[in-house]
Amino acid sequence: MAKKQQQEEDNLLKYELRVAGRSYDEDLAVQYPFEVNPNGLNRALVETPGMFAHWATLEVYARDEVAELEEALTVKEAELTEHYEQQLVTDKVTLIRQAVKKDPGRTELADRMREARRTLGLIRVGVSTMEKRLDAVFEAARNMRSEMDISSKPRSVKDRARDAEQRLNESGLFKQDS
């Protein structure tokens, strides 16, 4: 039991994402696989566009969040720079940079920015995975259809007669006189 729990904790394909104020638990190890048989391919062909749309939508929201935080961070740094410029007189540049970097408001925004960038990166992995899944589904479907086309092609009367004769000879029901 402990080994299984450890495997789940170590699974790099499971994500807990926070995007646009909502939480998402995603597991690419569950979302990616599909069965390579007619029913499995049909199901995958139907499911994959929706899964891709889900991940692409998460990516849009995550990009927006990163852009908003970049803007907030820029504004915060400008406000802090202005604030500390007015307070400091000696060795302004160094002291201002240190004060700006240490400010709790800026630090909190920078932490949120790192988290947003991480989330965006994980979502991009999901989008890329769904693109690969779609490619794999289409390739498997193409191969299966190709095999179905080959096996369903009509055979000539001559080929069918030769096969029937061979089956009769192999069955031993009719013996040919030499």
SVG drawing of the C-alpha trace seen along z (x, -y; Angstrom):
<svg xmlns="http://www.w3.org/2000/svg" viewBox="-17 -63 43 104">
<polyline fill="none" stroke="black" stroke-width="0.4" points="0.0,0.0 2.8,-2.4 4.6,-1.7 1.5,-2.6 1.0,-5.8 4.7,-6.7 4.3,-6.1 1.3,-8.4 3.2,-11.1 6.1,-10.7 3.9,-10.9 5.1,-13.9 2.0,-13.7 -0.4,-14.7 -1.0,-18.4 -2.8,-20.5 -3.4,-23.7 -4.9,-27.0 -6.1,-29.1 -8.5,-32.0 -9.4,-31.5 -10.3,-27.8 -8.5,-24.6 -8.0,-21.8 -6.6,-18.3 -5.2,-16.9 -3.6,-13.6 -2.1,-13.2 -1.3,-9.5 -5.1,-9.0 -5.9,-11.5 -3.4,-10.4 -3.8,-6.6 -6.3,-5.2 -7.2,-1.8 -6.0,-0.9 -9.1,0.9 -12.1,-0.5 -14.2,-1.3 -11.2,-2.8 -10.2,-4.9 -13.7,-6.1 -13.9,-7.1 -10.5,-8.8 -11.5,-10.7 -14.6,-12.0 -12.9,-12.8 -9.6,-14.4 -10.9,-17.7 -12.7,-18.4 -9.7,-17.5 -7.5,-19.7 -10.0,-22.6 -9.9,-22.2 -6.1,-22.4 -6.0,-25.3 -8.5,-27.2 -6.5,-26.7 -3.5,-28.0 -5.3,-31.2 -6.4,-31.9 -2.8,-31.2 -1.3,-33.5 -3.7,-36.2 -2.8,-35.7 0.9,-35.9 0.4,-39.1 -1.7,-40.7 1.0,-39.8 3.8,-41.2 1.9,-44.5 1.2,-44.5 4.9,-43.8 6.0,-46.6 3.6,-49.0 4.7,-47.9 8.4,-48.3 7.7,-51.8 5.7,-52.8 8.5,-51.5 11.2,-53.1 9.4,-56.5 8.8,-56.0 12.4,-55.1 13.8,-57.8 12.1,-60.4 13.3,-58.9 17.0,-58.1 19.6,-60.6 23.0,-58.8 24.0,-56.0 20.5,-56.1 20.7,-53.5 22.0,-50.6 19.8,-51.4 16.7,-51.8 17.3,-48.5 17.8,-46.7 14.7,-48.3 12.6,-47.5 13.7,-43.9 13.0,-43.5 9.6,-45.1 7.0,-42.5 4.4,-43.6 6.9,-43.1 8.1,-39.8 4.5,-38.5 3.9,-39.6 7.1,-37.9 6.1,-34.7 2.7,-34.7 4.5,-35.4 6.7,-32.4 3.7,-30.2 1.7,-31.6 4.7,-30.9 5.0,-27.3 1.2,-26.8 1.5,-28.1 4.4,-25.8 2.5,-22.8 -0.6,-23.7 1.6,-24.0 2.8,-20.4 -0.9,-19.4 -1.6,-21.2 1.4,-19.6 0.4,-16.2 -3.1,-16.5 -1.6,-17.5 0.6,-14.4 -2.5,-12.3 -4.5,-13.7 -1.6,-12.9 -1.3,-9.4 -5.1,-8.8 -5.2,-10.0 -2.2,-7.8 -3.6,-4.7 -7.0,-5.4 -5.3,-5.9 -3.4,-2.6 -6.5,-0.7 -8.5,-2.1 -5.7,-1.1 -5.8,2.4 -9.6,2.6 -9.3,1.3 -6.8,4.0 -8.8,6.8 -12.1,5.7 -10.9,5.4 -12.8,7.8 -10.7,10.7 -10.8,12.1 -12.7,15.3 -9.5,17.0 -7.9,16.2 -11.0,17.4 -11.1,20.6 -7.4,21.3 -7.9,20.7 -11.0,23.0 -9.0,25.7 -6.1,25.4 -8.5,25.7 -10.1,28.8 -6.7,30.4 -5.6,29.6 -8.8,31.1 -8.1,34.5 -11.7,34.8 -10.9,34.9 -7.7,36.6 -6.3,35.7 -5.3,38.5 -1.8,38.3"/>
</svg>
